[in-house]
Amino acid sequence: MINNILLNKSNFEELPENCVIINGTIIDPYKGKEYSSDIKIVNGIISEIKESIPTTETDLIIDAKDKFISPGFMDMHVHLREPGYEQAENFITGTNAAMSGGFTRIATMPNTSPCVDNIFVYNDICRRTEDLLVKVHQIPAVTSERKGKTLVEMTELINNGVLAFSDDGDGIQSGEAMKGALQYASMFKVPILVHEEDKSFLDGVMNESLSSTELGMAGIPNIAESSMIARDIEIARYVDGITHFQHISAKESVKLIRAAKLEGLKVTSEVTPHHFSLTDEKVKTFSTDFKMNPPLRTKEDIDEILLGLKDGTIDVIASDHAPHTPEKKNVEFDFAPFGVLGIETLFSVGIKYLVKTNVLSLMDFLKKITINPRKILNLDQDILSEGKTAELTIFDNKSEWKVDRRKLQSKSINTCYHDEKLNGLVHCVINNSKIYRR
């Protein structure tokens, strides 16, 4: 496989002591403001935000003319595959991909080998990723080995900085385990991130629809997802738990979550770019790059998802970045693993399919990839202020570029947008006193 980076090298450099970003337009979703201003950064801290900041010969000057400056993007649903599956992705290639996509923070899932279900694996990952530009928030499992039975030592993990728990990759089949997890986590005001699927429906490989009938493929019906969401809404109501529904895909799921929010329950949700931009018609190509879980659904599902994005039912857009090696994906559709890349294309897919089509304003789109993920995970949202650590993304929303799987920063190539022209480009990312420039 060809890749345009060295696999043992990160694509960032140390930020100089003094840096000034000039001529840019700041867009701050937390304050709901868009305005022209310069930004001065001293020793990694925003020292000034005002018009026409004077510069010196020793300053690093970044000209952001015709570009926007926003809080660094955050993706709260990423698979880095390390430890255990480094042949598909690792901490360096995965965070390089995140930088390229404009992200300064990612929340990574625990379905690794060994599973991140104890303090020793968790602390090791924190130690090995602490000096990167991209902040890696490791999310531990809800249950031991993600088997859906015995809860992990939540108190110990929370005391060491854990922001949430998830058995992502598997739905928690036991209602009793889900009840216990929500009860315990809510004591610390920590959410449970839920991968919703009833495993009794999981003999399928794509959406159950007319397309699956035509192709003769076993289908996964919407109810495999929505029935579990209905159950967990009931449990959340019963215990007053904090529940975040991951990668929703079915129109019924959106309606259930909308009703739960109107009731005032502590529920939030996310959707991936492929679930609001692609339908199960893509599976007719037999490309395994269109095999993911939950599967691509129908136009009717997308229409409800777009409405959910617009009315606030869906809080977050996350990638569910799921790298797989070519040898695992380059097999018959039935035998290929679920999952596609997403972190490098998330921003541009959102610009093309949401902002350019007027589903969301640029401000509202940015809320779903900057402020809302931080809010759900109890992180600071007021980023673009003097005295705060510089955590910024500089981008434009007009550039057009074509996705080339061989030029992505990820170690894997399983993107479902190969050869597609997208809009919007990330030019610079600043975080942790480091800078990435395209």
Helices and strands as residue ranges (DSSP letters): E 13-14, E 18-22, E 25-28, E 33-36, E 38-42, E 45-50, E 60-63, E 68-71, E 73-78, H 91-100, E 103-108, H 119-129, E 135-138, G 144-146, H 154-159, E 165-166, H 175-186, E 192-194, G 199-201, E 206-207, H 210-215, E 219-220, H 223-239, E 243-245, H 251-263, E 267-271, H 273-277, G 280-285, G 288-290, H 299-311, E 316-317, H 326-329, G 333-335, H 346-350, I 351-355, H 362-369, H 371-376, E 392-402, G 405-407, E 421-431, E 434-437
